[in-house]
Amino acid sequence: MTLSTPKRLAWRDELKASLQFSQTAATTLPLGEEDCDRITAAQTHFPFMVPEGYAQLIDWQDPTDPLRQLLLPSVYEQDDHGSLDTSGETLSTVVPGLQHKYEQTAVLIVTQACAGHCRYCFRRRLMSKDVMTKETIEDLQGAIAYIQTHPEIDNVLMSGGDPMVSSTRRLANLLAALAEIPHLWQIRISTKLPAFLPSRFTSDPELLQVLAQYQERFQIVFQCHFDHPREITPAAEQALAVLRNAGCLLTAQIPLMQGVNSSVDVMETLFKRLHRLSVLPQYLFHPRPVKHALHFQLPILEGLKLVEGLRQRCNGSVKRFRYILTHEHGKLELVGLTPGPEPQLIGRWHQRRRGNDYPDILFLPIDPQTMWLPDALPP
């Protein structure tokens, strides 16, 4: 069954249409009864949400379709193990909506809304109706005051949710406030909208004016979230071109996920296509033990094998990415294994949580079933 092609709309209208589409998906998508029941059940906790245009990319009748697995609620979500805060964000929150985990970086949680709900989302607690949490920035002046009194902070990451579902006026107000802090030189914006809602960038000339206005004040970096090569549509390519032409630097931070992109062939295609579009792969994230999303995990040894195979197929400019496990204590780069009959995992701190006093290099026990590392790491 082929879905009707949605009309081209301005981004706000497309977002509203996608919300309406998602609310009726259980009766309009070509799905079996069990899948429809799971969509309905998900509305009471982490609701199903897919942009209407993105839905055209998915074969809803193929259970192995990677984008279907990315967006459709699964029976595996009944598993209550795992954590809703896998990287210690509660410990990093210094002002509601402002995190300061790494010395030089402040993270602003701009919104709890997204254009789509990826089932693996490590911040699914923000969009979950059964989790009472409010983590967005409410007191902007309090956050600005904190950053002003911490000159070690030289960059701000806008995150969420997806900050690009915010109005252009709100984004402009945030940039204006941050521009008053002299020790900031870089603004990073984490977003999946080039894949989910490309019209956000191609139908809003005011956004481009705002980006141009602050280009001399900041280096503006868009951290674009692409999970699979099929997300790189002509519309997505156009959105990326708009951002490039506006003078923005584009990077990619890609989560490794079982059933979605956990093959060398898929990752090779994804990394090379992104690089060709001037989107530089920065991190490949080992899948986190997110509550209700453990089915996306794979063993660390499998991840290392995939990364080695990927690097063998890529030239030096493409394989500069780091394979990262985002731990409570920081970003731990998974480097490889020690030689010998009982190898150990070699980890190197790519970025440390403030106060992290672990050695620079860690040698950690590992076996074929090791999916994640304990909160308390061995010295």
Helices and strands as residue ranges (DSSP letters): H 11-23, H 25-28, H 33-42, G 54-57, H 66-71, G 75-78, H 89-92, E 93-95, E 98-99, E 105-109, H 124-127, H 140-148, E 155-159, G 163-165, H 168-179, E 186-191, H 193-196, H 199-202, H 205-214, E 219-224, G 229-231, H 234-245, E 249-255, H 264-276, E 279-285, G 294-296, H 300-312, E 322-327, E 330-337, E 345-352, E 361-364
